[in-house]
Amino acid sequence: MKQGIHKFSWVGSDEMYLDHPTTYAHKSVVIGRYGGNTAAGADKNEDGAYVLSEPDGGWEWVMLLDAHHTAESAELLIRTIDNEADEIIRLLSLSVQRAFQALEEFLLSIFTSETFISECKQVTGETACLICVRMENYLWWFSVGDNSLYVLHPELAARGQYLLNQRNYYEWIGFVNTFAQPIACYSSGIRELRQGRNVLVLTTDGLLEVGARVMEDPRRLYLAFTGDENLEGCVHKVLEDVHEQLGRDSATVVAWSYDNSREAAMPSD
């Protein structure tokens, strides 16, 4: 791996964080992990995360996983992507005009390969997979399943825009595998970030589907992650709330802020 690139790799089968919300921060990126409340019956964590970041802040790569039945599918995804990390980093050294398209083509070549499809048949369970990359003032994502990606900015919030991707159910990678079908189903896209502070949040459904489901209201989620400049404190607080609401499902959050100095597109009239 290229010198200076920071890597974070974790799967819940290694460290579950039952009853114990925890955060880890490296520069601007905050990773929050919580395995669930044992009083509510939580006994495992099948989430996973794989994060790469360029030392000078040129880009961030985030992959968030939410598996079920076992964590084997999450382990497979992390192992597969980690084996290809050098090529991913090379693609992220391209210009932003070329990098996103090249990255999507590369990921599809991996996921549709006979080798990967065969490995998926050997695991128990399947996973939702959300990959997000920030380069310059642009955000690209690739999503299979129901993990969520938010771009939180006051100009967008004023217009009611928070969630960037659509949560899609019954769509997975693993033993049940969208890439083993005649036509694979996934979503991807690119968005320009607004000028000023953008807070980017990826989360599994354990944050949303708990108690009164407060965080399913994106306005509440916006306030939770932008109400304090200390983003690590915000992440820890929302996971503490999941614990206090007796959340049984694991909840994983990756969040970071990007201060965009470039003037974003505006209409001429």
N, C-alpha and C positions, 0 to 999 in steps of 0.2 A: 504494500500500500504506500502511496505517495507520502513522503515525510511531511509531518505537520497536520495531516488530516485527522480530525478527532472522530473516534468511533465509539458508539454506545450500542451494545447488543444485550438483549435480555428476553427471556421467555419465562412465563409464570410457573412452569414446572420446576424451574431451578430455585426461584425465590418467590413465595406465594404472597407475602405481605397480608396475611389474614389478620384482621382486627388492627392493622397497623398501617395507616396511610403514610407513604414516604415520598419525598421529592428529591430529585437530583438535578443540578443545574450545571451547565457548561456554557460560559459566556451568555448568550441571549436565550439559549434553549433550556426549557424546564421540562422534565419528565416526571409525571406523577403516577404512582402505582398503588393500587389497593386491591386486595384479594377478596374482600367481602367480610361480613360480620358473622362470626361462628355461632352467635346466639340465634341468628336467622337461618342457620344450616349451611353456611359457606364452608367448604372443605377442600377447595382446589382453586387454582388460577390458571386459566388457559389463554390469557392474553400474551402479546409479545410486542416488542418494539426494536427497531433497528435504525439508528440515526448516524448520519455522516455529516460533518460540517467542515467547511474550508476555513483555515486558520485566520485569514484576513477578512472573513465575513462575506466572501464572494457568493456563496450559496449554502443552502442547507437541504439535505435529503432526509426525509422522514418516512418510515414504513411502520404502520400500526396494524396489528393483527388481533382478531377476536375469534378464537377457535371454540369448538364445542365437541363433546364426547371425550376427547383427550386433547393435549397440547401438541400432538405429533405433527399436525399440519402446520402449525405455527413454527415448530422447530424446523420442518422441511423448508419453509419459505425463507427463514433467516439463514439457514445453512446455504441454500441455493444463491441468495443474493450476496451473502458474504463471499462466496467463491468467485463471484463476478464483480467484486467491489472495484478492482483495478480498472476494469473496462468502464464501469459506471463513472468513476472519477475522471477517466479520460474523456468521456462524452461530455461531462460537465465542465471541461476545460474549453469546449467549443464556444463559439459565440451563441448568445441566447437565441438568435434567429435560427440556429441549426440544432442546438442541444436538445430541445424538447421533443422535436420530431424524431431525432436519432435515438433518444432515450426510449420513447414509446415503441419504436420498431424493434429495438434491442430486447425490451422486456417481453414483447409478444413472441419474439423468436425463442426466448427461453421457455415461456409458459406453454407454447404450443409444440415444443420439441417432444419427440417420442420418449426421450430419457426422462424428462420431467413428468410427463403424463403417466409413465410407468411407475415412477416413484410415488406419485399421488395414490395410485391403486394399492400401495402397500401400507398406507397409514390408516389409522382409525380416526374418523372424524374429518372435519373440514373447517376452513377459516374464512372469515371476511378479511379483505386485504385492502388497505388504503395507503397509497404512496403519494407523497407530495414533495415538490421541489420548488424552492424559491431561488431565482436568479435575477440579479438586478431588481427592477421594480415589477417583476412578473412572477406569477404563481402558476405552476402546472400540477395537475393531479391525475391519478389513475386509480379507479375504484372498482372493486368487486365486492358486493355485499352492502352491509348497513352501517359501517363506520361513518362518522360525520366530520366534515371539514368546514370551519367557520373563518370568515375574514371579518374582523371587528374593527370598524372605523366610524367615527361620528357622522361623516357625510352619508355613508351607506345606511347606518342605523336610522338616520332621520327619514330615510325612504323605506324603512322596514326590511332592508336586505342584510342578512347575517349568514345564513347557511349557503355554502358554495356548491356542494354536491347534493344529489338526491340519494337518500337512503333506499337501497334496493334489497328486498327480502328474497329468500330462497335462491340466493346466488352465492356460490362459494368456490374456493380452491381447495382440493384435497380429494378424499375418497369420492365424494360428489363434487365434480369438477367442471366448471363452465368451459374450460379449455379442452375438455374431452368431447364436447358436443360438436355437432356439425357446424354450428355457428356459435362462437363464444360471445357471451354477453358481459359487457363491462362499460364503464363510462370514463371519459377523460376530457380535459379541458384546460384552457389557459385564461387567466384573468390578469389585468393590469391593476396594480395596487395604487390606492389613492395617495396623494401627497400628505406627508405627516406620519403619525404613528399608526401603524397597522398591527393589530394583535391577531396572530394566526393560531388556531386551536384545532387539534385533531383529538377525537375522543371515541372510545367504545361506548356501547349502549348502557353499560353499567352506571354511567353518570346520569343518563337521561331517564331510565326506566326504574326509578326508585321512589318509594314513598308517594307523595302527592305529584310526582313527576314535574317538579318546578322547572327543571332545566330544559324540559321540552318546549318551554316558552323561550324563544331565542332572545327576547328582550331581557329576561332575567339572566340568561347566560351572558349576554353582553355586559350587563352591570357587574356580574360576578368576576369577570376577567378584565375589566377596564376600570373598575372603581378604585384601584390602587396601582401605583407605578411599580410596586414590588410584585412582579408576576409570579414569582415562586410562592409568595404568601397567598396569592389568589388561588393557585392550583392546590396548595395544601388545604386551604379553607373549604373548597368545594368537595374534596375527598373526605375531609372530616365530616362534612354534612352528610355524605353518603353513609358513612359509618354510623352516625347518630340516627339516621333514618332506617337503620337495620338493613342496609343493602346486602342482598345475598349474592348478587352477581359481582364479578370483578369489574373494576373501573380503571382504565388507563387513559391518561391525558398527556399529550405533547403540545406545548405551547411556546411560542416565542414572539417577540416584537421586532418589527422592522421599521425604521424611520426612513421614509422615502423623501428624499430632497427634490426629486424630479416633479415638475408640474404635470399633473395628470390631465387627460383629455377633458375638454369642456366644450359645450356647444358655442357657436359663434353668436347666437342671439338668445 
